[in-house]
Amino acid sequence: MNRIAKLTAALIVSATAASAAFAAPETYTIDGTHTFPNFSYSHFGLTTQISKFDKTTGTVTLDKEARTGAVDITIDMTSVNTGYETFDGHIQGEDFLDTAKYPTATFKSTKVTFEGDKPATIDGDLTIKGVTKPVTLKVSHFVTMPHPMLKKDTIGANASTVIKRSEFNAGKHAPYVGDEVTITVSLEAIKN
C-alpha cells in the first residue's frame, strides 16, 4: 500500500510539473519583415493620409493558459515611409518626429486584457519624442498558429489606438492638419 501511495504521489508531482511547464509564458520575436505600424490623419479635411514605419523590433510574451501577456515594441522613426521621399524628410524634422534627437519610439505594455482566450486590449506606455503617455491598443484580430513556411509557432495581430500628436510635441499645423492620429500595428511575431 505504501508503494502505491508513493507511486501516486510521484505521478501527481509529475503531472503538476508538466502542467506548469505547459502553461509557462512563451516569448515571440517580432518579424520586422511582416510588422508595420502605420498612422493616419486628416489632411486639411480633404483626405485621410496614411503612412508607415518600415523598421520595427521587439517581443511579445504570451501565456495562453494564464491569459496574460506583454508587448515591448521599438519603432525606428527614421524609417518613416509616406510614399514621397521629400515628405519623409520633412516629417522627420524638428516640428514633427525630430528623428535627429529622437530616432525611436517605444510601446511597453502594462496590462493585457483577454476576452476568452484572446487579447482584447493592451494598455501601455507610448513614448514619442521623449514624451510618454498611457494608451490603450484595441485588438481587432489575433491568431496563434504554426507558420506555414517556418514551421514555428507564430502570433498574428492587428491593434490600434488614437492619440493627439500635440500631446507628443508634434502638433504643428493643427487643427488644419488633424491633431488626432490613428496608429495601427499589423504584427507578426515568431516563437523563440
C-alpha positions in Angstrom: 0.0 0.0 0.0 2.8 2.3 0.9 4.4 1.7 -2.5 1.1 2.6 -4.3 0.8 5.8 -2.3 4.4 6.8 -3.3 3.7 6.0 -6.9 0.5 8.0 -6.9 2.3 11.0 -5.3 5.1 10.8 -7.9 2.5 10.8 -10.7 0.7 13.8 -9.2 4.0 15.7 -8.9 5.0 14.8 -12.4 1.6 15.9 -13.8 1.7 19.2 -11.9 5.3 19.9 -13.2 4.2 19.0 -16.7 1.1 21.2 -16.4 3.3 24.2 -15.1 5.7 23.7 -18.0 2.9 23.7 -20.5 1.4 26.9 -19.1 4.7 28.8 -19.0 4.9 32.1 -20.7 6.3 31.9 -24.3 8.4 34.6 -25.9 8.0 35.6 -29.6 10.3 37.9 -31.5 8.7 40.5 -33.8 9.2 39.7 -37.5 10.3 43.0 -38.9 9.6 42.0 -42.4 5.9 41.5 -41.6 5.3 44.1 -38.9 4.2 47.6 -40.0 3.0 50.3 -37.6 1.1 52.9 -39.7 -0.5 56.2 -38.8 -3.3 58.1 -40.4 -4.6 61.7 -40.0 -6.8 64.2 -41.7 -5.0 66.5 -44.3 -6.9 69.8 -44.2 -10.2 67.8 -44.2 -9.5 66.8 -47.8 -8.2 63.3 -47.4 -7.0 60.8 -44.8 -3.3 60.4 -45.2 -1.7 57.0 -44.4 2.0 56.4 -43.7 4.0 53.7 -42.1 7.3 52.8 -40.5 9.4 50.1 -42.2 11.6 49.0 -39.2 10.2 47.6 -36.0 11.7 45.3 -33.4 10.6 43.9 -30.1 9.0 40.9 -28.3 5.6 39.6 -27.4 5.2 37.3 -24.3 2.1 35.2 -24.1 0.9 32.7 -21.5 -2.2 31.2 -23.1 -3.2 29.2 -20.0 -2.9 32.1 -17.6 -4.3 34.6 -20.1 -1.5 37.0 -19.6 0.9 38.7 -21.9 3.3 41.5 -22.5 4.3 43.6 -25.5 7.6 45.6 -26.0 8.0 47.3 -29.3 10.6 49.7 -30.7 9.9 51.7 -33.9 12.7 53.2 -35.9 11.3 56.6 -36.6 13.8 57.3 -39.3 12.2 54.5 -41.3 9.0 56.6 -41.8 7.5 55.9 -45.3 5.0 58.4 -46.5 5.3 57.3 -50.1 7.1 60.5 -51.0 10.8 60.9 -50.3 10.7 64.7 -49.8 7.9 64.4 -47.2 9.7 61.6 -45.5 12.5 64.1 -44.7 10.0 66.8 -43.8 8.1 64.7 -41.3 11.4 63.7 -39.6 12.1 67.4 -38.9 12.0 69.2 -35.6 8.4 70.2 -35.8 7.1 66.7 -36.2 9.1 63.5 -35.4 12.5 65.2 -34.8 14.4 62.0 -35.5 17.8 63.6 -35.1 17.1 63.8 -31.4 14.5 61.0 -31.0 15.3 58.2 -33.5 13.0 55.7 -31.9 9.5 55.4 -30.4 8.5 52.7 -28.0 5.5 51.0 -26.6 5.7 48.9 -23.4 2.6 47.2 -22.2 1.4 47.5 -18.6 -1.7 45.2 -18.9 -3.2 42.8 -21.4 -6.9 42.2 -21.0 -8.3 39.0 -22.5 -11.8 38.2 -23.7 -12.0 34.4 -23.7 -8.6 33.1 -25.0 -7.7 36.2 -27.0 -6.3 39.6 -26.0 -8.9 42.3 -26.4 -7.0 45.4 -25.2 -3.4 46.2 -24.4 -2.7 49.1 -22.0 0.8 50.5 -22.1 3.1 53.5 -22.3 3.8 55.1 -25.7 6.9 57.2 -25.9 7.4 59.6 -28.9 9.9 62.5 -28.9 10.8 61.7 -25.3 7.2 62.2 -24.1 5.5 59.2 -22.5 1.7 58.8 -22.4 -0.6 55.9 -21.5 -2.6 54.5 -24.4 -4.9 51.5 -25.0 -4.5 49.4 -28.1 -7.7 47.7 -29.2 -7.0 44.3 -30.7 -9.2 43.7 -33.8 -7.5 40.5 -34.9 -5.4 37.9 -33.0 -4.3 34.4 -34.0 -1.6 31.9 -33.0 -0.7 29.1 -35.3 2.3 27.3 -36.8 3.8 29.4 -39.5 3.2 27.6 -42.8 6.8 28.1 -44.1 8.9 28.5 -41.0 7.1 25.6 -39.1 7.3 27.6 -35.8 4.5 28.9 -33.6 3.6 32.4 -34.7 1.4 35.2 -33.5 -0.5 37.5 -35.9 -2.3 40.6 -34.6 -3.8 43.9 -35.6 -4.4 46.6 -33.0 -5.0 50.3 -33.0 -5.2 53.4 -30.8 -5.9 57.1 -31.3 -3.5 59.8 -30.0 -3.2 63.6 -30.2 0.1 64.5 -31.8 0.1 67.8 -30.0 0.5 65.9 -26.7 3.8 64.5 -28.1 5.2 67.9 -29.1 4.4 67.2 -32.8 1.4 69.4 -33.3 2.5 71.8 -36.0 -0.3 73.0 -38.3 -3.1 71.6 -36.0 -6.0 71.7 -36.3 -5.8 72.2 -40.1 -3.7 69.1 -40.3 -5.5 66.8 -37.9 -4.3 66.6 -34.4 -5.9 63.2 -33.9 -3.7 60.4 -35.3 -4.8 56.8 -35.6 -2.0 54.4 -35.0 -2.5 50.8 -36.3 0.0 48.0 -35.8 -0.1 44.9 -38.0 2.2 42.5 -36.2 3.7 39.0 -36.8 5.9 37.5 -34.1 7.7 34.1 -34.2 8.3 31.9 -31.1 11.9 31.8 -30.0 
